[in-house]
């Protein structure tokens, strides 16, 4: 007696899913740029910066002497309020993941946290570059109005001034982001960013033994040559580099380590 084996039913092969590609750094940066204006705090901060810049130029048109109504004199003062407020945007960009409890979602979608941090840093640096362009536009508008209303309206400027403005704004916003990475708490990071360098500058003026180190570490003094009409010397560049090492590079490095190791809950 022989037996025959019934033909086996068609074997079901598991469905092959296409591998999911991770988002590119360019896409992550675009997302972080959108986040800068999506939140109410970030949106109003940008609006406030624009309004203050416009008010400064308007006051110059009204009260400044005609000979002082030049492109350079419109451009340089417009950088200062942006340099103070824009780093707060960098702080909010970094700390919002923890203060708004979105870190769990963000780092689940992009497990490599250093890529998210890199995208945030690139986004705030691009925002700083955009702020320089905005200052140029406002200064150009003020110069056109001045030339039409009897002011000097001269356009003469030095390309190094624009480059120095880029350095000032980009390093400032990265310094704010560094404090955000290090402290991971919006109020604490904002107070630390505004208070610690200022406190160091005050101590440098009051305590005689600290005056020497303060000339190398007080950013309000080391960054001052960026707005001077004279060429920056090698020693002045050295002071800028040392102050940025202390207030930007070291907090960035320490903050990156803390962000990579912190438990998301």
C-alpha positions as CSV (number, residue, x, y, z in Angstrom):
1,X,0.0,0.0,0.0
2,X,1.3,3.3,-0.9
3,X,0.4,6.7,0.3
4,X,0.6,10.0,-1.5
5,X,1.2,13.3,0.1
6,X,-1.2,16.0,-0.6
7,X,0.4,19.1,-2.1
8,X,1.2,21.6,0.5
9,X,-0.8,24.8,0.4
10,X,1.0,27.8,-1.0
11,X,3.6,28.9,1.5
12,X,3.0,32.4,2.8
13,X,6.1,34.5,2.6
14,X,6.5,37.4,5.0
15,X,6.0,40.8,3.5
16,X,9.2,42.7,3.0
17,X,8.9,46.2,4.3
18,X,11.0,48.8,2.7
19,X,13.6,50.2,5.2
20,X,12.6,53.5,6.7
21,X,15.2,56.2,5.8
22,X,16.1,58.5,8.5
23,X,15.3,62.2,8.0
24,X,18.2,64.2,6.5
25,X,19.9,67.0,8.4
26,X,18.5,69.5,6.0
27,X,14.9,68.3,6.8
28,X,15.6,68.4,10.5
29,X,16.9,71.9,10.1
30,X,13.8,72.9,8.2
31,X,11.6,71.5,11.0
32,X,13.6,73.4,13.6
33,X,13.3,76.6,11.7
34,X,9.5,76.2,11.6
35,X,9.5,75.5,15.3
36,X,11.2,78.9,15.9
37,X,8.0,80.7,14.7
38,X,5.4,78.1,15.6
39,X,5.5,78.8,19.3
40,X,3.9,81.9,20.8
41,X,7.0,82.9,22.7
42,X,9.3,82.6,19.6
43,X,6.8,84.4,17.4
44,X,6.4,87.4,19.7
45,X,10.1,87.5,20.4
46,X,10.8,87.9,16.7
47,X,8.1,90.5,16.4
48,X,9.5,92.4,19.3
49,X,13.0,92.4,17.8
50,X,11.6,93.8,14.5
51,X,9.6,96.5,16.3
52,X,12.6,97.6,18.4
53,X,14.9,97.8,15.4
54,X,12.3,99.9,13.5
55,X,11.8,102.2,16.5
56,X,15.5,102.8,16.8
57,X,15.9,103.9,13.2
58,X,12.8,106.0,13.4
59,X,14.1,107.9,16.4
60,X,17.4,108.5,14.6
61,X,15.5,109.9,11.7
62,X,13.7,112.3,14.0
63,X,16.3,113.3,16.5
64,X,19.8,112.6,15.0
65,X,21.7,115.4,13.3
66,X,21.5,115.4,9.5
67,X,25.2,114.6,9.2
68,X,24.8,111.5,11.4
69,X,22.0,110.0,9.3
70,X,24.2,107.6,7.4
71,X,23.9,103.9,6.5
72,X,26.5,102.9,9.0
73,X,24.9,104.9,11.8
74,X,21.6,103.2,11.1
75,X,23.0,99.7,10.7
76,X,25.2,99.5,13.8
77,X,22.7,100.5,16.5
78,X,20.1,98.1,15.0
79,X,22.4,95.2,15.8
80,X,22.5,95.7,19.6
81,X,18.9,94.9,20.6
82,X,18.9,91.9,18.3
83,X,22.2,90.8,19.9
84,X,20.5,90.9,23.3
85,X,17.2,89.3,22.4
86,X,18.0,86.8,19.7
87,X,20.1,84.5,22.0
88,X,16.9,84.1,24.0
89,X,15.4,82.5,20.9
90,X,18.3,80.1,20.8
91,X,17.7,79.2,24.5
92,X,14.0,78.6,23.8
93,X,14.8,76.4,20.8
94,X,17.0,74.1,22.9
95,X,15.0,74.0,26.1
96,X,11.5,73.8,24.6
97,X,11.9,70.0,24.1
98,X,12.1,69.6,27.9
99,X,9.9,72.4,29.1
100,X,7.0,71.4,26.7
101,X,7.7,67.7,27.2
102,X,8.2,67.0,23.5
103,X,11.6,65.4,23.9
104,X,10.0,61.9,24.2
105,X,8.5,62.3,20.7
106,X,11.4,64.0,19.1
107,X,14.0,61.6,20.3
108,X,11.8,58.6,19.6
109,X,11.5,59.7,16.0
110,X,15.2,60.7,15.8
111,X,17.1,58.5,18.3
112,X,20.5,60.1,17.6
113,X,20.1,63.2,19.7
114,X,23.2,64.8,18.4
115,X,21.5,65.2,15.0
116,X,18.6,67.0,16.6
117,X,21.0,69.3,18.5
118,X,23.0,70.0,15.3
119,X,19.8,70.9,13.4
120,X,18.8,73.2,16.2
121,X,22.2,75.0,16.2
122,X,22.1,75.4,12.4
123,X,18.5,76.7,12.6
124,X,19.4,79.4,15.2
125,X,22.6,80.3,13.3
126,X,20.5,80.8,10.1
127,X,18.1,83.0,12.1
128,X,21.1,85.1,13.2
129,X,22.1,85.5,9.5
130,X,18.6,86.5,8.7
131,X,18.7,89.1,11.4
132,X,21.7,90.7,9.8
133,X,19.9,90.9,6.5
134,X,16.9,92.4,8.3
135,X,19.2,95.0,9.9
136,X,20.7,95.8,6.5
137,X,17.2,96.2,5.1
138,X,16.1,98.5,7.9
139,X,19.3,100.6,7.6
140,X,18.8,100.9,3.9
141,X,15.3,102.1,4.4
142,X,16.4,104.6,6.9
143,X,19.2,105.9,4.6
144,X,16.7,106.3,1.7
145,X,14.3,108.2,4.0
146,X,17.2,110.4,5.3
147,X,18.3,111.3,1.8
148,X,14.8,112.3,0.9
149,X,14.2,114.4,4.0
150,X,17.5,116.4,4.0
151,X,19.7,114.0,6.0
152,X,23.2,112.9,4.9
153,X,21.9,109.6,3.5
154,X,25.4,108.4,2.6
155,X,25.9,104.7,1.8
156,X,29.6,104.4,2.4
157,X,30.5,101.4,4.5
158,X,33.1,98.7,4.9
159,X,32.5,95.1,4.1
160,X,34.3,94.1,7.3
161,X,31.5,95.7,9.3
162,X,29.0,93.4,7.8
163,X,31.2,90.4,8.4
164,X,31.8,91.5,12.0
165,X,28.0,91.9,12.4
166,X,27.6,88.3,11.3
167,X,30.2,87.1,13.7
168,X,28.5,89.0,16.6
169,X,25.0,87.7,15.9
170,X,25.9,84.1,15.2
171,X,28.2,83.7,18.2
172,X,25.7,85.5,20.4
173,X,22.8,83.1,19.5
174,X,25.1,80.1,19.8
175,X,26.1,81.3,23.2
176,X,22.5,81.4,24.2
177,X,21.9,77.9,22.8
178,X,25.0,76.7,24.8
179,X,23.4,77.9,28.0
180,X,20.2,76.2,27.0
181,X,22.0,72.9,26.4
182,X,23.8,73.2,29.7
183,X,20.9,74.0,31.9
184,X,17.9,72.6,30.0
185,X,15.5,75.0,31.8
186,X,14.2,78.2,30.0
187,X,14.1,80.6,33.0
188,X,17.4,79.3,34.5
189,X,19.2,79.4,31.1
190,X,17.9,82.9,30.3
191,X,18.9,84.3,33.7
192,X,22.3,82.5,33.5
193,X,23.0,83.9,30.0
194,X,22.1,87.4,30.9
195,X,23.5,87.5,34.5
196,X,26.8,85.5,34.5
197,X,28.7,87.5,31.8
198,X,27.4,90.8,33.2
199,X,28.4,89.8,36.7
200,X,31.8,88.9,35.6
201,X,32.2,92.2,33.9
202,X,31.2,94.1,37.0
203,X,33.6,92.1,39.1
204,X,36.3,92.8,36.6
205,X,35.7,96.5,37.1
206,X,35.5,96.4,40.9
207,X,38.2,93.9,41.9
208,X,41.6,95.0,40.8
209,X,43.2,91.5,40.4
210,X,40.4,90.5,38.1
211,X,40.8,93.4,35.7
212,X,43.5,91.6,33.6
213,X,41.4,88.4,33.1
214,X,38.3,90.4,32.6
215,X,39.8,92.0,29.5
216,X,40.0,88.5,28.0
217,X,36.7,87.0,29.4
218,X,34.2,89.9,29.5
219,X,32.3,89.6,26.2
220,X,31.0,93.1,26.4
221,X,34.7,94.3,26.2
222,X,36.1,91.7,23.8
223,X,33.3,92.1,21.2
224,X,33.6,95.9,21.2
225,X,36.3,96.0,18.4
226,X,33.8,94.4,16.1
227,X,31.9,97.7,15.9
228,X,35.0,99.9,15.6
229,X,36.0,101.6,12.4
230,X,39.6,100.5,13.0
231,X,41.0,97.2,11.8
232,X,40.9,94.5,14.5
233,X,44.4,93.5,15.7
234,X,45.6,90.0,16.4
235,X,45.5,90.5,20.1
236,X,41.9,91.6,19.9
237,X,41.0,88.5,17.9
238,X,42.7,86.5,20.5
239,X,40.6,88.1,23.2
240,X,37.4,87.4,21.2
241,X,38.5,83.7,20.8
242,X,39.3,83.2,24.5
243,X,36.0,84.8,25.6
244,X,34.0,82.6,23.1
245,X,35.9,79.5,24.3
246,X,34.7,80.2,27.9
247,X,31.2,81.4,27.3
248,X,30.2,79.4,24.1
249,X,32.4,76.4,23.3
250,X,32.8,74.9,26.8
251,X,29.0,75.3,27.7
252,X,28.2,73.8,24.2
253,X,30.4,70.8,24.8
254,X,29.2,70.2,28.4
255,X,25.6,70.8,27.4
256,X,25.8,68.3,24.5
257,X,27.2,65.6,26.9
258,X,24.3,66.3,29.4
259,X,21.7,66.3,26.6
260,X,22.9,63.0,25.2
261,X,22.9,61.3,28.7
262,X,19.8,62.8,30.2
263,X,16.9,60.3,30.6
264,X,13.8,61.3,28.7
265,X,10.7,60.9,30.9
